[in-house]
Amino acid sequence: MWFLRPDCLTAFEEREIRDSIPRYIDVVEGRKLPLFKLSKIIRLEPTDDLWKAHEEGLRILREILEKDETPKRGEEGISLLDVKAYLSLELAGKCRFCEWRCGVNRIEGESGACRVKETRVSSAFIHMGEEPPVSPSGTIFFSGCNFKCIYCQNWDISQFPESGRVVSPEKLAALMDDLRRRGVRNINLVGGEPTPNIHTIMLSLRYASEDFPVIWNSNMYMSEEGMKLLLGIVDLWLPDFKYWEDECARTLSGIPRYSEVVRRNLSMAYEFPPGEIIVRHLVLPNHVECCTKPILTWVARNIPRALVNIMDQYRPEYRAHQVPRMNRRVSSDEMREAFELADSLKLRWRSVSR
C-alpha cells in the first residue's frame, strides 16, 4: 500500500502544469498513446539506408502529433521503433551514444568513458519523491554514468557500472510493464545515467505491452545521433542543466563542451512535438552568477514553455568536501536570488520546485 502526496494528487489540476505538459497528462490518464507505441504503429518502406528511413519516420510522426491524430496500424514494412532499435545497435557497435564518442564496441563488451560494458539495473521501484506531476514514478536506475561529478548523491550507482544486475531487453520490458501495472504514472529512466543503455532501452520497448509515458531523466549529454533516436520515444524530458560555464563543468564533472551540448539537446527536445520538458537546475554554492542566472535566462528565452525545478537539495556528498567552494550547503540568499530571477523572467517554476 502506498499513498500520494497531496501536491501529487492535485498536480494535473495546476494550470501551470496543464499548460506545459498536456500530452504527457493525456498519456498518463489513458487518453492518448505513448510515443513509443506510435513509433510501433508507423510503418516504413524497407531500405538499406536506415537513417534516411528514420528521418522519414520522424517526419510522419511529427505530422501525426501536430494534427493530433492516431494512425492506423500498417501491415507492411518496418516500424519506426524497429528502425530505432537497429540504429541503436549500429551506434553501440562503435559507441557514440554520447558526446564522448568513444567508438568502442559495446556489443562485444568494450567500455569507454562511462565504463559501462553491459546494461545493469541497480534498482527499480515506485518513487514517491519526484516532482508532483511525475510521482508516483516507475524509476529504473541504471548503473554507471558518463560524468564524474564530485558531489554526486548517487555515486554508489553512477561510479560503479559493475553494480546491479544485468538485464536483457526482455527483462527490462517486464520491469517496465510490472511497474505500470502497479499504478505508476510513467517509466522514469534514470541512473547513474540511461544514455549508455540506449540500445537495450530501444530493444526493450519492442517487447513492452503496457501503455506508459517514457521519461528521460538524464544529464542530457547525448550525441546528436543519440538524441535523434530518442525523439519520438520520450514523452517527457527530465534533464539536468547543471552549468553554464564550461570550466565549471570540467572542474566539477570532468566534462568538456558541456553547455554547448546540453543547449543543443534541449533545443532538439523542445522543437520536436510534443516538446514537453521539466528542466532540473540544482543551485550550487558560489555558482549563482556563473551558472544559475545565465541558465535560467537561456531557458526563458529558448524553451519558455518548459517547467523548471529550481532545486536547493545540494549537499557536499562524495568528494565535494575536497573542494573548498563546494564544501557547504547552498545559502538562503543564493536560493532567494534564483527564485527572484525566475519570477522576473516569468519562468514556470513554482508548481514543480519544492
N, C-alpha and C positions, 0 to 999 in steps of 0.2 A: 504494500500500500504506500502511495506517495501523494503529496499534496502540492498544488501550485501556489506560488507566492501570489498575493493579491494583485501586484502590478503585472504579473504574467497573465492572470485571468482576464484583466481588462485591457491588455496591450492592444488588441486588434480594434478596440473602440477609440483609441487615441488618434486624433486627426492627423498629427504629425507622422505617425507610423503608417496609417492607412494611405496617406498621400504619397509616401515614399516607397513602400514595398507592397503594392496592391496585388500583384500577380502571385507573389510568394504566399500571401494570405489565402488567396483562392486555391492554391495547390494544397496548402495545409488543410483547408476545410473541404477538399474534395471536389471543388467546382471546376478545376482545370487540371490537365495532365502536367506532371513534371516535365522538364525539358528533356531529360534522358529518355522518357517514354515517347515524346515526339520524335526524337532522333532515331528511335527504333522503327517508327512508322514510315519515315521518309525513305523512299527507295530511289537509288541512283543507278545509272547505266554502268555495267562492268567496264573497267578501263585499266590500263597499265599505269596511268598517271593518277595515283590516289590523292595527291594534294589538289589536283585540278577537280577531281570528283568532290573532295571535301569542300572546296570553295563553292561549288555549285550547291552542295547540300546546305551550307550556311546561308546562301542566298535564298533558297527555298524556305528554310526555317525562319529567316528574318521576315519574309513576306507573310508567312503564316501568322507570326506573332504580331506584326503590325496590323494585319487585318483581323486579328483575334479570332482565328478560325481553328477548327480541329480537322486535320486532314484525314482522308480515308486511307486505310492501310493498303499499300501497294502489294501486289502478288509477285512481281518480278523485280530483278535487280538486287542490289546490295544495300543494306540500310546505312544511313549516315552514322549510326553508332558503330556498326561493323567497320566502316572505313576509319573511324577514330581509333578503334581498337587495333587495327592493323598498323596504322601510322604510329601509334604509341609504341608498338613493338619495334618498329623501324628506328624510332628515336632512342629507345632503350639499347639497341644494338651498338650505337655509338653515342653514348648518353649525352643528350643536350636538352634535357627537361628544364634545366635552369641556366642562368647566365654564367655559371662556371664553365659550361660547355666542355666537360672533361673528356668526352669522346671515348670513354671506356665501354666495354661490352658488358652491360648489366645482365643480359640474358645468360651469359656464361659465368656470372658471379663476380665479375670485376667491380671494383669500387673506386670512386673518385673523391671529390672534396667532402661529400656527405658521409662517406664510408659505409653507405647502405649497400649491402650485397644482395639481400632478398627482402621481400616485404614482410615486416613483422608488426604485429599489433601488441602494444603494451597493455591496453585496456579498452573495453567497450562497455558503456553504461549509460544510464539515463542521467543527464547532467541538469541540475536544477538551478545552477548559479550563473547561467549565461544571460544576455540581455533579455528584457521582458518578451519581445516577440519571438525569441529563439527558444526559450525554455518552455517545457521540458525538451531537451535536445538529446538525440541519439548520437553521442560523441564516440568516435573511433579514433583512438590515439595511436598514431604510427611511431615506431621507434626511429631515432636518427633525425638529423637536420643538416642542412647545408650552411647554417650560420653557427657561429661560436660566440654567442652573446655572453659577456662576462657576468650578467645579472640574471640569467635565465632561471625562472622559477620552476621550470620543468627539466632542469639539467640532467636529472637521473634518467629521463626518457630521451631527451634530444642528443645528449653527448654519448650515449651508449646504444648504437644501432644494432648491437648483437642481443639486446634485451628483448623481452616479449616472446611471443610465439609466432612462428612462420604461418602465414595464411595464403592459401590458394585463392584464385578468383572466385571459385565456387563457395569456399568457406567465408570469404568476405561478403559475398552476396547474402549468404544465410544470416550473417550477423546483422546486416542492414535490414533484412526483412523481419527478423525477430524483434529488433528494436522498434520498428514501426508498428508491429502488431501489439507491442506492449504500450502503445499510446503516445510515442514521441511525436513532436511536430515535424521533425526533419532528421536527416542523416548529416552529421556535422563531422567533416573530415579534417582532422587536426593532428597535432603531434607534440613534441617533435615538429615534423613538417610533412605534409602529404605529398609535396611535389616529387620526391624521388620515387613515388609509388604510382605515378600516373598510369603506367601500363597495366598494373594489377587492378586499379580502380576502373579503368575503361573496360577491361575484360569482365570484371565482376558485374557491372551494370547490365551486361548482356544476359546474366542469369537472374537478376533481381526481379521479383514478381510484384511486390507491393508498390503502390504509388506514394512516393515521398519526395519532397524537395531536397536537393543536394546543396549543402552549404560548404563553401571552400574557405576554411579557416587557416590562413596562410600568411607567411612573411612576404608573399607576392613577388618573389624574385624569379619567377618563371621566365624562360626564354620566350621569344615571340612565337616559336612553333608550339611550345607547351601551352601558351595562352590560347592559341587558335584551337587546340584540341579541347580545351575546357569550355570555350564558347559553345553554347547550345547544350551544355551539360549542367552547368552551375546555375541554380535558381536564385541563390542569394550569396553574394560575396561578403566575407567577413575578414577583411585584410587588416593587418597591422600597417601603419605608416609611422615608422619609428623615428627617422632622422630626415632633416633637410640637407645638412652639410655632409658631404661625403667623408670628410675627415672624422666626423663623429661616428659614422658607420664603420670605418676602418678600425678606429680605436676600440670601440665597444662591441663590435660584432664580427670584425675581421672580414668585411665585405667591401669590394670595390664597386664603383659606379652605382651605388645603391639608389640614390634619389632619382636618377635618370630612368633606371629600370622600373622602379615602382610607379613613377608617374606615368610612364608609357602603359604599363599593365592596368593601372586603374582607369586610364582613359579608354583602353580597349574594352574593359568590362562594362564601363558606363555607356559606351556608344553602341554596344550590341544589345538588342532588346532581350529581356525587359530592363537591363541595366540597373538592377536593384542591389544596393550596397550599404553595409554598415561599416564605416571606417572606424577602426580602433586606434586611438593615439594615446599611448602611455606617456604621461608627462614625467620627464626625468629631472632630477635635481641639477640645477645650473645649466639647463638646456632649453629654457623657455624662449630666450631671444634667438638662439641659433637654429632651433628646430621647431618648437611648438608654434610660434607665431607665423613663420612662413608656411608651415604645413597647413594650418587652419585657413590661412589666406588663399593658398592654392586650391584647397577643397572648395571654398566658397566660389571661386572664380571658374573652376573647371568641372566640378561634379556637384553642382548645387543641390540636386535632389537627394543626395546621399545623406543618410543618418550618420551621426558622428558620436561615438562614445569617447568622451574625454576622461581618461582613467587616472585615478590617484593611487592605484594599487602598488606602485613601485616600492620595493624594499630591497636592501642590499643583500641579495641572495648570491649563492655560488661563489664567484671570485670578485664580486663587486667591492668587497671591503679592501681589496688591494689598490683601488683607485680612489685617492682622497676626495675627488669631486663627486664620486658616486656613493660614498660611504655614509649616506643618510637618507631618510625618507624625504619625499618632496614636501615643501612647506605649504602652509595655508595661503601665504601671499602668492606663491607661484601658481597654485591652483586658481586663486581668485583672478589673476591676470589672464589665465587661459579661458576661464568662463566669461569674463567681461569681453574679451576679444570675440569669442564665439557669438555672444549676443549682438555685438556691434556688426558682425558680418552676416547676421541673420541665419546662422547655421541651424540645422535641425539636430539638436544635441540633447535637449532636456529629457526627452522621452526614453532615451537609451543610456544615459550616463547616471551612474549611481555611486 
